[in-house]
Amino acid sequence: MADFTSGGWSIFIAVVTVVSLVALWYLAWALSARRTGSGPVETSGHVWDEDLEEYNNPLPRWWLNLFYITIIWSALYLAAYPGLGAYKGMLAWSQQDEYAAEVAAADAKYAPVFDKFANQDLAQVARDPEAQKIGGRLFANYCTACHGSDAGGARGFPNLRDGDWLYGGTPEAVKASIANGRMGAMPAWGAVVGADGVKQVTAYVEKLAGRTTDEAAATAGAKVYQTNCIACHGPDGKGNPMMGAPNLTDDIWLYGGSTEKIAETIEKGRNGQMPAHGELLGDAKVHLLAAYVLSLGGSQAASP
């Protein structure tokens, strides 16, 4: 049930609901009362094909009784279940409790399947065919929306198959990323270094990646880099897994590696978030999911 910001809204909704049911009952009764007398039958005023008129007769009794039954059923339902503002109903049913019960039933049924691998070494689980199948299903359910069905990633979402890891590719680091999530932030430097500074740092970053670039701009960019960038990316541009700062020398780019995209990243910054799945999945599922990611080939733990 939704939480109301004040008791007034709860009362308002309850009153409107009850008044609506009473009004429906009265409307059906008032418009279906049978007429008496021998006078002419009233018509609705609708005429078709010149002389076909619609009589204004009362509703059939069987239809009217069904309508009354639906109103009575609605009243009983609202007495038993939530629907009248903050009133919880005589049965005290809630979606949260229903969901919790379903989750508990599922955990009781499937927990042994996951717990079987919970205490095994991640590298060992990553090579287990059964564990890979289970981990693959978990990946399909929880990870493909961002990383793709083949784990190849997309712009802004890391490729999990290439061995390039912002926060480290050890089994422990991969598991920590899944369980705790990650929050990556690249500050916007456009206002700090100016348009020329952005161009110069872009040239220097491309040089770090082994590309051919404007040497004069790269030389000037090196000075800007040393002033503003080494705290995260290091003096040699190889990044810092403790901070999630990417390696700028491997020519692998999360948001695109063209000159324009690199300049855009420097000028406007980037913000990325990996949601934490530990509380949602539990330790055993996180363990299997991490093992599956490692089995994709992007970590030293993937090889026998």
KOLMAR-423117 format. One line per 8 residues: number of its first residue (from 1); their letters; for each residue x, y, z of C-alpha. Coordinates in steps of 0.2 Angstrom, whole numbers, plus 5000, padded with zeros to 4 digits. Example, Ala and Ser with C-alpha at 12.3 -4.5 7.8 and 13.67 -1.06 7.14 Angstrom:
1) as) 5062/4978/5039  5068/4995/5036
This chain:
1) madftsgg) 5000/5000/5000  5006/5017/4996  5011/5029/5010  5001/5045/5012  5010/5061/5015  4995/5066/5027  4980/5058/5035  4969/5070/5025
9) wsifiavv) 4973/5062/5009  4968/5045/5016  4952/5051/5022  4948/5060/5006  4951/5044/4996  4940/5033/5008  4926/5046/5007  4926/5047/4988
17) tvvslval) 4926/5028/4986  4912/5025/4998  4901/5040/4991  4904/5033/4974  4898/5016/4978  4882/5023/4987  4879/5035/4972  4880/5020/4960
25) wylawals) 4868/5010/4970  4856/5025/4970  4858/5029/4952  4854/5011/4947  4839/5011/4958  4832/5028/4953  4834/5025/4934  4826/5007/4934
33) arrtgsgp) 4810/5010/4944  4796/5003/4934  4783/5016/4928  4765/5014/4932  4749/5020/4923  4742/5018/4905  4750/5033/4897  4762/5032/4882
41) vetsghvw) 4779/5024/4884  4793/5037/4884  4807/5036/4871  4825/5041/4872  4823/5053/4858  4834/5043/4846  4827/5039/4829  4834/5028/4815
49) dedleeyn) 4827/5025/4798  4814/5038/4800  4803/5028/4812  4813/5017/4823  4813/5024/4840  4822/5018/4856  4810/5015/4871  4815/5021/4888
57) nplprwwl) 4811/5005/4897  4818/5000/4914  4834/4989/4914  4830/4970/4915  4829/4964/4932  4842/4951/4930  4855/4963/4924  4850/4975/4938
65) nlfyitii) 4853/4962/4951  4870/4958/4944  4875/4976/4945  4869/4977/4963  4879/4961/4967  4895/4969/4959  4892/4984/4971  4890/4972/4986
73) wsalylaa) 4906/4963/4981  4916/4979/4980  4910/4984/4997  4915/4967/5004  4932/4968/4995  4936/4985/5002  4932/4979/5019  4944/4964/5018
81) ypglgayk) 4958/4972/5007  4967/4989/5006  4958/5001/4996  4950/5014/5007  4965/5026/5010  4977/5020/5023  4965/5006/5030  4974/4990/5029
89) gmlawsqq) 4958/4979/5028  4952/4965/5039  4964/4952/5031  4979/4965/5033  4985/4959/5016  4999/4969/5007  5009/4967/4991  5025/4968/5002
97) deyaaeva) 5020/4953/5012  5015/4943/4997  5031/4947/4988  5041/4942/5003  5032/4926/5005  5035/4922/4987  5054/4926/4988  5055/4915/5004
105) aadakyap) 5047/4901/4995  5059/4902/4980  5074/4904/4992  5069/4888/5001  5067/4879/4985  5082/4885/4975  5094/4890/4989  5102/4872/4990
113) vfdkfanq) 5107/4874/4971  5116/4890/4974  5123/4886/4991  5132/4871/4983  5145/4882/4976  5145/4896/4989  5161/4890/4999  5171/4884/4983
121) dlaqvard) 5185/4895/4977  5179/4907/4963  5192/4901/4951  5186/4883/4953  5168/4888/4951  5172/4898/4935  5178/4881/4927  5163/4871/4933
129) peaqkigg) 5151/4868/4918  5135/4867/4930  5140/4883/4939  5143/4892/4922  5125/4887/4916  5117/4893/4933  5128/4909/4932  5123/4912/4914
137) rlfanyct) 5105/4912/4918  5108/4924/4933  5118/4935/4920  5104/4935/4908  5091/4940/4921  5101/4954/4930  5115/4960/4918  5111/4959/4900
145) achgsdag) 5101/4976/4900  5118/4985/4902  5132/4973/4897  5122/4964/4883  5118/4946/4881  5136/4942/4875  5143/4953/4889  5152/4963/4876
153) gargfpnl) 5145/4979/4884  5140/4996/4875  5145/5014/4876  5146/5018/4894  5144/5000/4900  5160/4989/4901  5165/4975/4890  5167/4960/4902
161) rdgdwlyg) 5176/4949/4890  5192/4959/4886  5202/4959/4902  5201/4977/4904  5195/4981/4922  5192/4999/4929  5192/4992/4947  5204/4977/4944
169) gtpeavka) 5200/4960/4937  5205/4948/4952  5191/4937/4958  5189/4947/4974  5188/4963/4964  5175/4957/4952  5164/4950/4966  5165/4966/4975
177) siangrmg) 5160/4976/4960  5144/4965/4959  5140/4964/4977  5144/4982/4982  5142/4991/4965  5153/5005/4959  5151/5024/4957  5163/5031/4944
185) ampawgav) 5165/5050/4941  5176/5059/4929  5176/5078/4933  5172/5090/4919  5188/5100/4915  5181/5111/4901  5179/5126/4913  5196/5123/4921
193) vgadgvkq) 5208/5121/4907  5198/5130/4893  5194/5125/4875  5213/5125/4870  5217/5115/4886  5204/5102/4881  5212/5100/4864  5229/5099/4870
201) vtayvekl) 5225/5086/4884  5216/5076/4870  5231/5076/4859  5242/5070/4874  5230/5056/4879  5230/5050/4861  5249/5050/4862  5248/5040/4878
209) agrttdea) 5237/5027/4868  5250/5025/4855  5242/5036/4842  5250/5048/4830  5245/5065/4835  5250/5084/4834  5266/5084/4844  5265/5102/4848
217) aatagakv) 5248/5100/4856  5253/5084/4865  5268/5093/4872  5257/5107/4879  5244/5094/4884  5257/5085/4895  5259/5100/4906  5240/5102/4908
225) yqtnciac) 5239/5083/4912  5253/5084/4925  5244/5098/4934  5226/5091/4933  5226/5072/4929  5240/5063/4937  5230/5062/4954  5218/5049/4946
233) hgpdgkgn) 5227/5042/4931  5245/5042/4937  5260/5051/4930  5261/5037/4916  5243/5037/4912  5240/5019/4917  5226/5023/4929  5222/5018/4947
241) pmmgapnl) 5210/5002/4950  5208/5008/4968  5198/5023/4961  5192/5016/4945  5202/5028/4935  5205/5020/4918  5221/5016/4910  5224/5028/4896
249) tddiwlyg) 5238/5019/4887  5229/5003/4881  5217/5012/4868  5202/5004/4876  5188/5017/4879  5172/5016/4889  5163/5030/4881  5171/5030/4864
257) gstekiae) 5189/5032/4858  5187/5044/4843  5196/5061/4845  5179/5069/4847  5173/5057/4861  5189/5059/4871  5188/5078/4870  5170/5077/4876
265) tiekgrng) 5175/5066/4890  5188/5078/4896  5177/5094/4893  5161/5088/4901  5166/5073/4912  5157/5057/4914  5147/5049/4928  5143/5030/4928
273) qmpahgel) 5135/5018/4941  5136/5000/4943  5121/4995/4954  5125/4985/4970  5117/4967/4968  5123/4960/4985  5107/4964/4995  5096/4959/4980
281) lgdakvhl) 5104/4942/4976  5113/4937/4992  5130/4930/4994  5128/4913/4985  5121/4921/4969  5134/4934/4969  5147/4921/4970  5140/4911/4955
289) laayvlsl) 5138/4927/4945  5155/4933/4948  5162/4915/4943  5152/4917/4927  5159/4934/4923  5177/4927/4926  5173/4912/4915  5170/4924/4900
297) ggsqaasp) 5189/4926/4898  5192/4943/4905  5202/4938/4920  5217/4927/4925  5205/4916/4935  5197/4910/4919  5211/4899/4913  5213/4882/4920
